[in-house]
Amino acid sequence: MKINNFGPSGVNPYKRQMNKLESTSKPAKTASDKIEISSTAKEMQQVSQLSENRKAKVEELKIQVENGTYKINPKELAKSIASFYSKK
C-alpha cells in the first residue's frame, strides 16, 4: 500500500490557504494618486468656451435673419474672402 503526502506538509493545507489569503488581502501602501491635465486637454477646454460664444452669436444672427434685419456689408465680405485666400 502506498500513502501519498505523508508527513507535516499535508497535515493542514487549509491553514496555508488562509495564510495566503490574509497576506494578499492587506492593501499595500502606495503613493497617493495624482492627475495631471495635458496642454492639449487645456486647449480643448478653451475651445468649448469659444463654442459657447459662437452659439450665442449664431442665435443672434438667426433672429436677425428671421426678422429681416440682417444686413450684409459687401466691402467687408470681400475683404474677408480676400484675406482667407491670401493666407493659404
GUDRENRO-418145 format. One record per residue: x, y, z of N, C-alpha, C in turn; residue number from 1; residue in one letter. Coordinates in pm, whole numbers, plus 50000, padded with zeros to 5 digits. Atoms other than C-alpha are relative to their C-alpha. Example, Ala and Ser with C-alpha at 12.3 -4.5 7.8 and 13.67 -1.06 7.14 Angstrom:
BEGIN
bapa n_x:50089&n_y:49881&n_z:50000&ca_x:51230&ca_y:49550&ca_z:50780&c_x:50090&c_y:50120&c_z:50000&n:1&res:A .
bapa n_x:49918&n_y:49881&n_z:49994&ca_x:51367&ca_y:49894&ca_z:50714&c_x:49923&c_y:50109&c_z:50073&n:2&res:S .
# end
This chain:
BEGIN
bapa n_x:50085&n_y:49883&n_z:50000&ca_x:50000&ca_y:50000&ca_z:50000&c_x:50090&c_y:50123&c_z:50000&n:1&res:M .
bapa n_x:49921&n_y:49877&n_z:50012&ca_x:50131&ca_y:50346&ca_z:49905&c_x:49919&c_y:50116&c_z:50058&n:2&res:K .
bapa n_x:50067&n_y:49884&n_z:49939&ca_x:50044&ca_y:50659&ca_z:50110&c_x:50068&c_y:50125&c_z:49946&n:3&res:I .
bapa n_x:49948&n_y:49874&n_z:50053&ca_x:50084&ca_y:50998&ca_z:49940&c_x:49986&c_y:50111&c_z:50103&n:4&res:N .
bapa n_x:50002&n_y:49883&n_z:49912&ca_x:50150&ca_y:51328&ca_z:50119&c_x:50010&c_y:49961&c_z:50147&n:5&res:N .
bapa n_x:49978&n_y:50040&n_z:49862&ca_x:50269&ca_y:51161&ca_z:50433&c_x:50097&c_y:50095&c_z:50066&n:6&res:F .
bapa n_x:49911&n_y:49912&n_z:49928&ca_x:50422&ca_y:51394&ca_z:50686&c_x:49934&c_y:50135&c_z:50026&n:7&res:G .
bapa n_x:50056&n_y:49872&n_z:49959&ca_x:50378&ca_y:51753&ca_z:50806&c_x:49955&c_y:50088&c_z:49884&n:8&res:P .
bapa n_x:50036&n_y:49910&n_z:50109&ca_x:50344&ca_y:51904&ca_z:50458&c_x:49852&c_y:49989&c_z:49963&n:9&res:S .
bapa n_x:50140&n_y:50016&n_z:50037&ca_x:49993&ca_y:51763&ca_z:50406&c_x:49906&c_y:49999&c_z:50117&n:10&res:G .
bapa n_x:50083&n_y:50009&n_z:49881&ca_x:49862&ca_y:51789&ca_z:50761&c_x:49886&c_y:50100&c_z:49998&n:11&res:V .
bapa n_x:50105&n_y:49900&n_z:49996&ca_x:49673&ca_y:52117&ca_z:50737&c_x:50012&c_y:50095&c_z:49880&n:12&res:N .
bapa n_x:49987&n_y:49915&n_z:50119&ca_x:49654&ca_y:52255&ca_z:50381&c_x:49911&c_y:50124&c_z:50007&n:13&res:P .
bapa n_x:50091&n_y:49887&n_z:49989&ca_x:49365&ca_y:52484&ca_z:50477&c_x:50063&c_y:50119&c_z:50072&n:14&res:Y .
bapa n_x:49934&n_y:49893&n_z:49927&ca_x:49578&ca_y:52682&ca_z:50717&c_x:50095&c_y:50077&c_z:49908&n:15&res:K .
bapa n_x:49912&n_y:49932&n_z:50095&ca_x:49832&ca_y:52753&ca_z:50443&c_x:49919&c_y:50088&c_z:49905&n:16&res:R .
bapa n_x:50085&n_y:49922&n_z:50089&ca_x:49549&ca_y:52870&ca_z:50218&c_x:49952&c_y:50128&c_z:50070&n:17&res:Q .
bapa n_x:50045&n_y:49883&n_z:49925&ca_x:49420&ca_y:53105&ca_z:50489&c_x:50114&c_y:50101&c_z:50016&n:18&res:M .
bapa n_x:49884&n_y:49910&n_z:49989&ca_x:49770&ca_y:53249&ca_z:50538&c_x:50022&c_y:50076&c_z:49870&n:19&res:N .
bapa n_x:49984&n_y:49935&n_z:50130&ca_x:49790&ca_y:53321&ca_z:50166&c_x:49894&c_y:50109&c_z:49980&n:20&res:K .
bapa n_x:50108&n_y:49902&n_z:50015&ca_x:49453&ca_y:53497&ca_z:50169&c_x:50022&c_y:50122&c_z:50088&n:21&res:L .
bapa n_x:49975&n_y:49888&n_z:49910&ca_x:49547&ca_y:53710&ca_z:50469&c_x:50112&c_y:50090&c_z:49948&n:22&res:E .
bapa n_x:49888&n_y:49919&n_z:50049&ca_x:49873&ca_y:53821&ca_z:50312&c_x:49961&c_y:50080&c_z:49876&n:23&res:S .
bapa n_x:50040&n_y:49926&n_z:50120&ca_x:49704&ca_y:53922&ca_z:49985&c_x:49890&c_y:50100&c_z:50027&n:24&res:T .
bapa n_x:50111&n_y:49908&n_z:49974&ca_x:49407&ca_y:54097&ca_z:50145&c_x:50046&c_y:50132&c_z:50061&n:25&res:S .
bapa n_x:49950&n_y:49875&n_z:49942&ca_x:49621&ca_y:54359&ca_z:50318&c_x:50043&c_y:50093&c_z:49888&n:26&res:K .
bapa n_x:49962&n_y:49908&n_z:50107&ca_x:49643&ca_y:54662&ca_z:50093&c_x:50141&c_y:50055&c_z:50022&n:27&res:P .
bapa n_x:49865&n_y:49946&n_z:49992&ca_x:49995&ca_y:54773&ca_z:50019&c_x:49992&c_y:50152&c_z:49998&n:28&res:A .
bapa n_x:49999&n_y:49854&n_z:49998&ca_x:50072&ca_y:55133&ca_z:50096&c_x:50066&c_y:50051&c_z:49872&n:29&res:K .
bapa n_x:49949&n_y:49946&n_z:50125&ca_x:50114&ca_y:55320&ca_z:49772&c_x:49998&c_y:50152&c_z:50008&n:30&res:T .
bapa n_x:50000&n_y:49854&n_z:50007&ca_x:50179&ca_y:55678&ca_z:49680&c_x:49860&c_y:50047&c_z:49963&n:31&res:A .
bapa n_x:50133&n_y:49950&n_z:50030&ca_x:49872&ca_y:55895&ca_z:49652&c_x:49984&c_y:50021&c_z:49850&n:32&res:S .
bapa n_x:50028&n_y:49983&n_z:50142&ca_x:49704&ca_y:55922&ca_z:49314&c_x:50020&c_y:50145&c_z:49960&n:33&res:D .
bapa n_x:49972&n_y:49866&n_z:50048&ca_x:49789&ca_y:56219&ca_z:49102&c_x:49947&c_y:50012&c_z:49858&n:34&res:K .
bapa n_x:50055&n_y:49975&n_z:50133&ca_x:49614&ca_y:56365&ca_z:48799&c_x:50063&c_y:50126&c_z:49944&n:35&res:I .
bapa n_x:49945&n_y:49885&n_z:50069&ca_x:49775&ca_y:56596&ca_z:48550&c_x:49923&c_y:50019&c_z:49870&n:36&res:E .
bapa n_x:50072&n_y:49970&n_z:50123&ca_x:49588&ca_y:56768&ca_z:48268&c_x:50101&c_y:50048&c_z:49897&n:37&res:I .
bapa n_x:49904&n_y:49966&n_z:50104&ca_x:49783&ca_y:56786&ca_z:47946&c_x:49965&c_y:50135&c_z:49937&n:38&res:S .
bapa n_x:50022&n_y:49871&n_z:50064&ca_x:49821&ca_y:57106&ca_z:47750&c_x:49894&c_y:49987&c_z:49891&n:39&res:S .
bapa n_x:50102&n_y:50022&n_z:50103&ca_x:49606&ca_y:56957&ca_z:47472&c_x:49861&c_y:50003&c_z:50062&n:40&res:T .
bapa n_x:50130&n_y:49999&n_z:49933&ca_x:49321&ca_y:56900&ca_z:47717&c_x:49962&c_y:50141&c_z:50044&n:41&res:A .
bapa n_x:50027&n_y:49861&n_z:49961&ca_x:49354&ca_y:57256&ca_z:47844&c_x:49954&c_y:50082&c_z:49880&n:42&res:K .
bapa n_x:50041&n_y:49930&n_z:50121&ca_x:49328&ca_y:57384&ca_z:47487&c_x:49857&c_y:49961&c_z:49962&n:43&res:E .
bapa n_x:50135&n_y:50045&n_z:50032&ca_x:49016&ca_y:57174&ca_z:47436&c_x:49897&c_y:50067&c_z:50090&n:44&res:M .
bapa n_x:50091&n_y:49931&n_z:49909&ca_x:48857&ca_y:57335&ca_z:47742&c_x:49976&c_y:50143&c_z:49953&n:45&res:Q .
bapa n_x:50015&n_y:49864&n_z:50050&ca_x:48921&ca_y:57679&ca_z:47596&c_x:49914&c_y:50002&c_z:49875&n:46&res:Q .
bapa n_x:50080&n_y:50008&n_z:50121&ca_x:48767&ca_y:57572&ca_z:47265&c_x:49853&c_y:49987&c_z:50037&n:47&res:V .
bapa n_x:50140&n_y:50015&n_z:49960&ca_x:48448&ca_y:57470&ca_z:47446&c_x:49942&c_y:50134&c_z:50046&n:48&res:S .
bapa n_x:50048&n_y:49868&n_z:49960&ca_x:48425&ca_y:57820&ca_z:47595&c_x:49976&c_y:50086&c_z:49877&n:49&res:Q .
bapa n_x:50019&n_y:49925&n_z:50123&ca_x:48467&ca_y:57968&ca_z:47249&c_x:49875&c_y:49955&c_z:49928&n:50&res:L .
bapa n_x:50118&n_y:50050&n_z:50069&ca_x:48195&ca_y:57744&ca_z:47113&c_x:49872&c_y:50055&c_z:50063&n:51&res:S .
bapa n_x:50117&n_y:49940&n_z:49936&ca_x:47951&ca_y:57885&ca_z:47371&c_x:49979&c_y:50142&c_z:49947&n:52&res:E .
bapa n_x:50012&n_y:49865&n_z:50055&ca_x:48026&ca_y:58238&ca_z:47248&c_x:49951&c_y:49993&c_z:49856&n:53&res:N .
bapa n_x:50039&n_y:50018&n_z:50139&ca_x:47986&ca_y:58115&ca_z:46893&c_x:49852&c_y:49966&c_z:49989&n:54&res:R .
bapa n_x:50141&n_y:50036&n_z:49999&ca_x:47647&ca_y:57959&ca_z:46972&c_x:49912&c_y:50123&c_z:50023&n:55&res:K .
bapa n_x:50077&n_y:49878&n_z:49971&ca_x:47526&ca_y:58288&ca_z:47117&c_x:49996&c_y:50090&c_z:49877&n:56&res:A .
bapa n_x:49995&n_y:49916&n_z:50119&ca_x:47638&ca_y:58474&ca_z:46805&c_x:49912&c_y:49943&c_z:49889&n:57&res:K .
bapa n_x:50084&n_y:50064&n_z:50102&ca_x:47468&ca_y:58220&ca_z:46576&c_x:49852&c_y:50022&c_z:50030&n:58&res:V .
bapa n_x:50140&n_y:49977&n_z:49962&ca_x:47143&ca_y:58252&ca_z:46770&c_x:49958&c_y:50144&c_z:49969&n:59&res:E .
bapa n_x:50029&n_y:49859&n_z:50029&ca_x:47161&ca_y:58631&ca_z:46740&c_x:49982&c_y:50021&c_z:49850&n:60&res:E .
bapa n_x:50011&n_y:49987&n_z:50146&ca_x:47218&ca_y:58604&ca_z:46364&c_x:49873&c_y:49933&c_z:49948&n:61&res:L .
bapa n_x:50124&n_y:50066&n_z:50041&ca_x:46927&ca_y:58358&ca_z:46329&c_x:49880&c_y:50092&c_z:50022&n:62&res:K .
bapa n_x:50111&n_y:49909&n_z:49968&ca_x:46695&ca_y:58606&ca_z:46496&c_x:49997&c_y:50115&c_z:49900&n:63&res:I .
bapa n_x:49993&n_y:49890&n_z:50096&ca_x:46816&ca_y:58886&ca_z:46268&c_x:49952&c_y:49956&c_z:49862&n:64&res:Q .
bapa n_x:50042&n_y:50050&n_z:50132&ca_x:46763&ca_y:58673&ca_z:45956&c_x:49849&c_y:49977&c_z:49997&n:65&res:V .
bapa n_x:50144&n_y:50024&n_z:49993&ca_x:46414&ca_y:58568&ca_z:46068&c_x:49920&c_y:50130&c_z:50000&n:66&res:E .
bapa n_x:50070&n_y:49871&n_z:49994&ca_x:46318&ca_y:58929&ca_z:46138&c_x:50022&c_y:50083&c_z:49874&n:67&res:N .
bapa n_x:49970&n_y:49924&n_z:50121&ca_x:46468&ca_y:59051&ca_z:45812&c_x:50088&c_y:50122&c_z:50026&n:68&res:G .
bapa n_x:49917&n_y:49885&n_z:49966&ca_x:46705&ca_y:59293&ca_z:45987&c_x:50149&c_y:49974&c_z:49974&n:69&res:T .
bapa n_x:49859&n_y:50033&n_z:50024&ca_x:47029&ca_y:59116&ca_z:45889&c_x:50046&c_y:50065&c_z:49871&n:70&res:Y .
bapa n_x:49946&n_y:49930&n_z:50118&ca_x:47233&ca_y:59330&ca_z:45651&c_x:50145&c_y:49957&c_z:49978&n:71&res:K .
bapa n_x:49864&n_y:50040&n_z:50036&ca_x:47547&ca_y:59222&ca_z:45468&c_x:50075&c_y:50122&c_z:49948&n:72&res:I .
bapa n_x:49914&n_y:49894&n_z:50048&ca_x:47830&ca_y:59471&ca_z:45418&c_x:50088&c_y:49939&c_z:49891&n:73&res:N .
bapa n_x:49926&n_y:50065&n_z:50110&ca_x:47968&ca_y:59378&ca_z:45072&c_x:50150&c_y:50026&c_z:50004&n:74&res:P .
bapa n_x:49857&n_y:49969&n_z:49994&ca_x:48303&ca_y:59553&ca_z:45127&c_x:50071&c_y:49912&c_z:50104&n:75&res:K .
bapa n_x:49939&n_y:50084&n_z:49896&ca_x:48376&ca_y:59366&ca_z:45450&c_x:50001&c_y:49853&c_z:49958&n:76&res:E .
bapa n_x:50006&n_y:50136&n_z:50050&ca_x:48266&ca_y:59040&ca_z:45290&c_x:50113&c_y:49975&c_z:49900&n:77&res:L .
bapa n_x:49893&n_y:50013&n_z:50099&ca_x:48508&ca_y:59095&ca_z:45002&c_x:50137&c_y:49998&c_z:50067&n:78&res:A .
bapa n_x:49873&n_y:50000&n_z:49927&ca_x:48792&ca_y:59176&ca_z:45244&c_x:50024&c_y:49866&c_z:50070&n:79&res:K .
bapa n_x:49986&n_y:50129&n_z:49930&ca_x:48724&ca_y:58859&ca_z:45444&c_x:50035&c_y:49889&c_z:49903&n:80&res:S .
bapa n_x:49970&n_y:50104&n_z:50099&ca_x:48723&ca_y:58643&ca_z:45133&c_x:50143&c_y:50013&c_z:49949&n:81&res:I .
bapa n_x:49865&n_y:49978&n_z:50050&ca_x:49044&ca_y:58802&ca_z:45004&c_x:50105&c_y:49961&c_z:50105&n:82&res:A .
bapa n_x:49902&n_y:50034&n_z:49896&ca_x:49224&ca_y:58763&ca_z:45338&c_x:50003&c_y:49848&c_z:50025&n:83&res:S .
bapa n_x:50004&n_y:50145&n_z:49983&ca_x:49109&ca_y:58400&ca_z:45365&c_x:50085&c_y:49930&c_z:49895&n:84&res:F .
bapa n_x:49925&n_y:50067&n_z:50108&ca_x:49254&ca_y:58304&ca_z:45029&c_x:50146&c_y:50046&c_z:49991&n:85&res:Y .
bapa n_x:49860&n_y:49956&n_z:50004&ca_x:49570&ca_y:58512&ca_z:45069&c_x:50084&c_y:49931&c_z:50108&n:86&res:S .
bapa n_x:49929&n_y:50072&n_z:49894&ca_x:49663&ca_y:58321&ca_z:45389&c_x:50050&c_y:49866&c_z:49952&n:87&res:K .
bapa n_x:49963&n_y:50135&n_z:50045&ca_x:49679&ca_y:57991&ca_z:45204&c_x:50104&c_y:50005&c_z:49897&n:88&res:K .
# end
